[in-house]
Amino acid sequence: MHAGRVQQHPILGPLPDVPLVTFTFNGQPVQGRDGESIAAALWAAGIRVIRYAGRRREPRGLYCGIGHCYECRVTVNGIPNLRACMETVRANLAVEGGPDRGVEADGGTTHEG
Amino acid sequence: MDRTGAWKLMGVRLMKVDVAIIGAGPAGLSAAATIAGRGLSTAVIDEGAEPGGRLLGQVHELPAADGTTHLWNGPRVAAELGADATKAGARFCLRSVVWGLFPGWRIVLHGQGPQEIEARYLVLATGAMMRSLAVPGWTLPGVVTVGAAQMLVNHHRVLPGRRAIVIGIDLLSLAVAQQMSAAGVKVEGVVMPPPGPLAGEASEPKRVVDELLRLATWAPSSGVRLAGRLLHGHRASDLVASVFPRGGIKVWDIPVMPRRAALEIRGNDTVHSVVLADLTTAAEPDMRTAHELEVDVVCTSSSLAPLTELPEIAGCTLSHIADLGGYVPLHGPALETTVETVFVAGSVTGVEDAPTAILQGRLAGDAVAHAAGRISDAEHHAHVEQVQTELADARRHALPLYPRVREGRALLAELWRQAPSRGMDRVSSKEV
């Protein structure tokens, strides 16, 4: 599962040196490359489930990767509903998956959050 | 971000400019350089952290007109276009999401730059997005679009997985399969989506084999690389759907299987496997051949749809042109729309490649400069003619994602000539 980085790219060459920074995801420390997207850092660290959605608590993660689908919603430093694929990694960010409270609060009438 | 000058805008609430360009992809960036180069104050807005849009993930080999191949280094092209725009004086508002657009024009933003931009002219270069491919299990983490996989490999330098399957056979999915494979992912195959009303024509083996042959035999020479692999050891006449090998044929050493479909993606919290089955000649799955293949990533590919929300909000007439990807803002030869101060460029006008978008950005930029009185009618008409010639030339050599893009463009030009009035009505090509 933990596939890691493209160390040697067939066209772009070796992985450039970028400072590593540590942030937390659901309280656990994760290392990312400074300035990359939170979704990329999580994927490289082997973390694919970003949140659990809807009444059935179905797992969701990165899907479109370019900010359209909103499946990778996270809370960053307390600000909810940001896209992990658009927000960039910085040191000491506190990232949490979700929330999906809106769905629970209304008794699950929203279609699968 | 410093190199784009975006930091200068921190803390500014309202910004007034002559021209606002929404979208910092290839079209928006080249429009910015053209417009700012004519002395108009220009703001480029994008929700990404850096300029480039989809260019940032595009790293591949392109067939050249002379029969060889050349590298397309999207990130480098993005950096060059961004530097040109900055040098010309364009200002960037990055990490900024447009959430409101009001006549005037007033653009309301959420992000780190200004909260509001006032502009006399708009260039909408919003690009396109990939439609979802509904396969049972498609919401499982580990299932991504080929666009996401491309960004992971080429931009973020993250391996999408160890063993991948790609669902959907088209030019983009083949290119991304090849890029993943070259980066070290074992691509087990490129297969068909499950047959059914949701997949439509993309699930018919005959249509997909025809499409592969189109790619393989693209005239005059652009398809050499694919053709050499695809047709190796086969005669083109053998590659008809009914006798196409069930195990597929190898393109760049990746099995491409128009007669095998993915029926389901399985996994608990993340992708664990995919269920595959052969398709009968009637394009139905032969359940006797159903089997499970372990993979840790699934990439789906479907058609691309122009992102027309902003042209629609601006009041532009939209036309449905299937050969261009769906609804597009009705536009003229200089990329003017039915709303006098709104111009469009790039894939929002119809899905094509980045070199086309760059030329369109120049064209729209020139049209804005003309509308703002910065260039004469004569100069403008000469420019339009020149860039249109370059566009026609680029389209002759490009391997288009949509095979009938030229027919789509011709239909759109005809609709523009017939456009009765300016308004908000959608004009459907089916009604013409």
Interface residues (C-beta under 8 A of the other chain):
Chain A: M1 A3 G4 R5 V6 H9 P10 I11 L12 L15 G35 E36 S37 A40 W43 A44 R48 V49 I50 E58 P59 R60 G61 L62 Y63 C64 G65 I66 G67 H68 C69 E71 C85 M86 T88
Chain B: E47 G48 A49 R54 V59 H60 E61 L71 N73 P75 R95 M129 M130 S132 T139 L140 P141 G142 V143 V144 T145 G147 A148 A149 M151 L152 V153 N154 H155 H156 R157 V158 L159 P160 G161 R162 A182 A183 G184 V185 D269 T270 D296 V297
